[in-house]
């Protein structure tokens, strides 16, 4: 509400009129407040990354056009968050007729209760104030949702208490939508709503009529509808009926982050971390790149169902698991602090397997195996930006910058990195592979010493991904060795 209207002083309809209050619809309210924010250069959807030049401009245009909105996109694309942020575009306070079930505007009442109260008391009609945080309603569309839930039904208890017949409209118990009058109403996963329930929304969106058990009430409900839908739903579970789609002003397509930087911002903002984890566990920037690249690889993997999508929540929960894996090692070792290792990424496998839908070929491989493949694919994708590229097809006798390193494994004994190794032991083991240090110094000379061990381990995993070394997972950790050296020595 505008600052000149003091909700602490205005308690009656007469005082409200004297203060100069003017009735305004919620769509006009959103439009005017958005225009004010835009003119001041403020971001109306703070905390949503990657949509600055795509989704947000379309959403702003829809609000300026006073449209009901459908946000269409795969899971984990911030659809519900965008809807909730629209609350910040509402006036902070609005007046309502005190006692009204449907938040009647004192200057434009629509319920029988409010109209009769104002007729009886006039300017002495009591006025209450409603904060914008109370003006957000959300309903998950499920097949068991009924018209009574959304619109309303006859209440026999109310009829008995008021001694009214069922022919009197005062026996109606209003559902969620009428009670959300002058508010933002969000229906998530709209296609899951049965077609007959979708039909019941037609007149509410267009004319404001509601029909309950034979009562046709002309209630000019003042609502901002926001629907969310997943394209997969159109084929697997249900669809949005055509006349309802026709009544939704703007359909806006959401999308996943388009690059690692945006993805890292989202994960860093949303991850629920303990403050001690942040202080005690150092995370190299490269580890964050690998983590986010897993999601990018999953979205194009032949084993993952692309229609289902790969939610941004996968990276968020994987990040939380990654830090917890390092923290667990820290607790067991009794050391003061630690750094994330590439071998810690095995701790994120449960976050991946629970967030991806596999196609038939993926089911055959197994969720755990697919998760490990995705981690390897992420390393393989990032590897060329750090070290010389390894071609898939190359002459066997062609010299390579990795020859000394591969020869070290050919000549040496098995090299093992254990999960519970303390930082000092872990670093000493990696430092013992001299060609590893030479390569890191030559191609990543500016890497901080604290991060150098992660990049050394990544170099090993990268050579495994390119079939230059072999890696064996055993109960306590990983063993790295030459692809053929042990076999030839045995001969």
N, C-alpha and C positions, 0 to 999 in steps of 0.2 A: 504494500500500500504506500501511497505517496507520503512523504514525511510530514506534510501539513495536517494529516489526519492522525490524531493521537488516540490509539485504541484504548489507552488507559483512562481517557476522559470521556470518550463517546460510548454511551451505554444505551441510548434509545434511538429510535428512528428519527425523531425530531432533531436531536443533536447531530445525527449523521447528515441530514438534509442541510442543516445550518452550516456544517463544515464544508459543504460543496461537493459531497461525494456524487460521482456519476457512475451509473451501471456500465460495466464493460464485460464482454464475453471473454472466456479463457483464451480463445484463439487470438483475439485482439491484444490481450494482456501479454501473451507470449511474443507476438509480433512486435509490439512497442518496446518491450524490454530487450529483445534481441537487437532491434535497430539502435537502441541507446548503447548497448555494449559494443556493437560493431563500430559505431561512430566514435567511441572512445578508444578503439583499437584493442578491446579486451577479447580474450578467448572464451567463448561461451561453453566450450566442451573441453575444459582443462583436464589433462590426464589421459586423453585418448590419443595415441600416437599412430602415425602412418596414414591418417585419414585427412590430413590438412588440405590436400589438393583433389580429393575424390569424394569421400562420403560426407564430410562436414559441410562443404559448400552446397551439396544437394539437400542436406537436411535443413540448412539455413533457408534455402529457397522454398522448401516445403512449408516451413513455419511462416515465412513472409507471405506465402500464398494461402495461409489458414487451412492447410490440408490435414486430413487424417493420414497417417503414415504407416507403411508396411516396410519393415527392415528385413530384407531377404538375404540370407547368407548361411554358410556352414557354421557348425558349432565353434564356440570360442572366438568369435569375431566382434565381441564387445557390443552386441545388439542391445542387450538389456541395460548395459552401462550407459549407452547413449540415451536411452529412454529415461533413466533415472536422473541423468544430468540436466534434462529439460526442466526439472523442478526448480533449478536455480534461475530460470527465466520467468518464474511467476513472481507476482508482487509478494512482499514478505508477509503481509497480513491482509485479509479480506473480511468484510463484515458479513454475518449471517443472522437470519432470524433465530433468536435463542429458542432451542428446543426442536428445531426443524430436523427431520430425519434425512432430508436430502439437501442440506446446506443452502436453503433459499436465500437469494439476494433480497435484502429488505426493500429495494426499489423495484425489483422485478420478481415477485414471488410466483411460484408455479404450483406448489402443493396446496391441497385444500386446507391443511392445518395453518400454513402461513397466511394464506389469503384471508381466512376467517379471523385469525388473530389480529391482523392489521386492521381489518374492518371493525373489530371490536375495540381495540386500544388506540388506533391511530398513531399519532406521534409518540405515544408512550410505549409503543411496542419495544420490548427488550431486544437489544442487539448484542450478539457475542462475536468474538473475533477468532479467525481460523488461520493458523500459520501455514506457510507453503509446504512444510514437511509433512503436514497431514493431508495434503492434496495429491497424493500419489497412491494409486491402487494397482495391484498387480494380480493377475490370475493365470495360472498355468493351465492351458487347454488340455484336458484329458478326456477320453471317451465317456467317462461317467459324469461329466458336467451336464447339468440340466438347465432348462429354461428358468426354473424356479431359483436356481443359484444365481443366475445372471440378472434376470428381470424381476422375478418376484412370484408370490403365490398368495392364496387366501389363507389367513391365519385364524383357525377356529377358536383359539384361546382368546385372541383379541376380540373376536365377534362375541364370545360369551361374556367377557369382562365389560365390554361397552354396551351389551344387550342390543346388538345390531344384527340385522338379517344378512345373509350372504349376498344380497342384492345391493348392499351399501358399499361404496368403494373405500370406506374407512376401515374395512376388515382386511385390506391388502397389506401384506408384509413385503416391503420392497427388497429386491435383490441387490447384488453388488453394484450394478451399473447405475441405477437411480441414486443409490447412496453415494456414488462417486460424482454426483453433479458438481460442476465447477472445478473438476479435478482432471488430472492426467490418468487415463485408464489404459493399462497395458495388458494385452492378451498374448502370452508367450506360446509359441508353437501352434499358431492358428490352424494349420491343416489337420491337427489332431482333434479339433472340435468337430463333432458330428454335423453332417450337412444340415439337418433340421434345426440344430442350434444356431448355426451360421445364418440360416434364413431369419431367425428371430432378431438378428442384428440389423436387418435391412432398414426398417423404418427408423430405428434409433439413429443410424448414421445420417439418414436423409431428412426425415420429417420430424423426428422427435416423438413419434407415437409409440406407446407400449401397450401390449394386449396381454391381460392376465385373466385366464379362466372366463372369458367372455366380456370382461371389462375392457373397453377401449378408452384409454386415458390420453388426453392431449397434454403431454408434459414436454415442454421445449427444453429438454435436457441440454445443459451446456457442458460439453465434454471434449477433451482432446484425446482421440484414440491413437494409440501406437500399437501396432501388431508386429510380432516377430515370427519369422517362418524360415524353415530350412528347406532348400530345394529338394533334398532327398525325400522329404515327406510327401512331395507331390506324386511320387511313384510308389513308395513303399507302404505308406500308411493311409494317406488321405489326400485331399486337395482343397484349395480354397474355391468355393463355388463362384461361378462367373459373375452373377449379379452383385455379390459382395465385393469382389475385386474391383468392379466397376465403380463402387461407391467409395473406394479408398483413393484419395487424391494423388498421393505420390508413393511409388514403390522404389526403394533405394537399395542398391546392391552393395553389400559389405564385402570385405576381402581380408586375406591374411597379410602380415607384414611383408613388404617387398624386398627388404634387405636386412642384413644382420644387425646394423646399428639400431634400427627401429625395434627389431625383435628384442635386443638386449635392454632397451629402455623399458619395454613392457614388462619383461621378466624382472628386472631390477625394481620396478615400481610395485609389482603385485606379489612377489615372493614374501611369505610370512617367515621372517627370520628372527631368531633370538639375538639380542644385542651381543651376547657373549660369542655367538658364532661369527659375527662380523669382526669382532676384535681379535679372536684367536685363530681364525682360519683365513689365510691369505689366498685370494683367488686370482691367478694370472689372467690378464685380458684374453690371452689365447684360449684359455679354458672356457671362457664365456662364448668365444667364437665357435668352438667345437660343439658346445652344448646347443646353441641355436641352430647350427648347421644340421644337427640331427633331425629337427623338425622339417627343414627344407628338403632334406633327403627323403624323409618319410612321405612328404606330399607328392613326390614323383616316383616313389618306389613301386615296382611291379607287384610287390607282395601286399601292398596296403590299398584298401578300397578308397579311391580318390573321391567318390561321390559322398562318402561319409565325412571326409575332411580330417585334418589333424589339428586339434584344438591348441590354442596358445597356452592352455592350461598344462599341456604336456611339458613344455619348457619350464614353466613355473614350478611344477612339482618336481621335475628332474633337478632343477637348481637346488631346491630344498633338500632333496635326497643326496645330492653331490656334497653339500656342505656337511650334512649329517654323517656321511661316510668318513669324511676327513676328521670330523669331530670325534667320532667313535674311536678311531685310531689314536687320536690325541689323548683321550681319556684312558685307554688301555696302556699306552706307553708312559703316561705320567709326565710328558713333556709340557712345556709352557705354551707353545704355539706350533702351528704347522702350515704347510702349503698344500693346496689341492694337487693331486697327481693324476696322470692320465689313467692309471689303473683304478682310481676311485670311481671312474665312470661305470664300472660294473655295478656300482650301487644305484645307478639311475635306471637300470633295466626294469624294475617293477613299475616305475613311472611311465615307461614307454609301453610295456605290454598292456597296461590298463587303459591306455588312451588311444590305441589304434585299432581299427577294424580291418581284419585281414581278408583278402580274397582267398579262393580255394587253394591256390599255390602257396600262399602264406600259411594257411592252416596246416598244409602238408609239411612245411618246414618247421613249424612250431613258433609260438610267439616269442619265446626266449631267443631262439636262433635269429629270428628276423630283427629283434632289438639289437643284438650284437652286430649283425650285418649293417644296420643303420649307423651305429657308432663308427664302424670301420669305413663306411661310405663318407661320413662326415670328415673323418681324418684325411681320407683320400682327396676330398674336394678342397680342403684347406692347404694340403701339403705343397702344391705348386706355387703358392704365394710366399712360401718360406724358403724352399730349397729347389734346386734344379729339377725340372720335370722329368719323370721317368716314363718313357714311351711304352705303350702296350706292346708294340712290336719293335724289337731292336735286334741287331746282330749280336750273337752270343759272344763274339770275340771283340766287340766294340768297347773301347775304354770308357769307364764311368767314374764320376767323382766319388761314387760310393764303393769303389773296389776295395780300398784299404779297410773300410769298416766291415764289409762282407768277409774279407779275408781274415780279419781279426776273429770273427765268429767261426770261420772254417778251421783255423788253427787252434783256437782256444777251447776251453772247457765250456760246459753249459753255463749260461748266464741267467740268474734268477733274481726277480724282484718280488719280495714277499709282502703280502698285504699289511702285516703288522710291523714291518721294519720301521724303526725310528728314523727321524729325518737325517740324522748323522750317518747311519748305516746306508740308507737309501742313496744319499748323495755320494758317499764313498764308492758304492758299487757303480754308479753311472760315471763318476770321474775315472774309474779304473779302465774304462773303454776309451783309450786315448784318441782313436780316429773320430769318435763321437764329438769330443771337445774341439777337435780341429775343424770339423765341418760347421759346428755352431759358431765358432769364432770367425770363420771365413764368410759365412752367408748371413749370420745374424749378429754382427759385431756389437750392436748397440743394446742388446737384450740385457736387462737387469739380472744380476747374479741370482736373485731370489726366484726369477722366472726361468732361468736357464735350464734348470733340471726338468721342468715340464716340457720344454721344447726338445731336450735331449730324448726324453721318453717318447715324445710325439714322432721324432725322427725314426725311432725303432719301430713304432707301430705303423708308420707310413711305409717303411720298407717291407713290413709284413703284408700290408694291404696291397702292395705292388708285387708280391710273390718273390721278393729278394731274400727275405728271412722267414723263418717259421716261428710261430708263437704257440705255446701250449699252456692252457689253463689247468692248474691242478689245485688241490684243496687250499693250500696256503698262499698261492700267488700265481705268477707267470714265469714261464721259462722261455727264453729266446735262444735260437740257435740257427746255424746255417741250414739252408734247405736240404743240402745233400751231404754235408761234411760228415755227420755222424755215421751215415750209411756207408760212405767210402772208407772211413776209418775202420769200421767193423769188418769190411771185406779184406 
